[in-house]
Amino acid sequence: MAASALLVLSISTSTAAAAAAQEPGKGRFCVVEIEKAADGGNSPVKSQTCSDDPTSAAFVAADRPDVLLMEWFWNAYNSPPHITRIIVSGEDGPCDSSGYRLGTNIIWDNEISGFYTYGQCHEVTAYDGYSQDGDSAYWFSSVSDGPDVDYVGAFMNDRISSFWIRR
């Protein structure tokens, strides 16, 4: 659990609760609201909500936030569905050249198989280290909001521990 203290999206939870959240039907639809980091460091977490119900008020509301930045998928092509939405308030978003630096929480660490980006986040670097370090993969898209990555590929599948998303 000491390593989880270094994670940007750290969750105050017991090991049993974390294991339960990984089981199907246990909080598979999450919303994490982050803020812009004042010093260009990791983006602080403002709130996090999870539910087993994809029609829950919090999850549906995150479909229309001030700025939706990312969606993380547990499985390639999000099949079966297990998703976390990363959002920011309007005053913090959309992406700019400094962007957002995100760590995965204890539940999502080394579990991401795909992601979509929004909010003009055209560049994404995924890392296997907690502080945007270690092995990495890079995606860029000049079209729409940014890269839609249905599958991160064999090299990074289930290895992602942090992201740097930017314009």
Buried (B, 14 or more C-beta within 10 A) or exposed (E): EEEBEBBBBBBEBEEEBBEBBBEEEBBBBBBBBBBBBEEEEBBEBEEBBBBEEEEBEBBBEBEEBBBBBBBBBBBBEBEEEBBBBBBBBEEBBBBBEEBBBBBBBBBBBEBBBBBBBBBBBBBBBBBBBBBBEEEBBEBEBEEEBBBBBEBBEEEBBBBBBBBBBBB
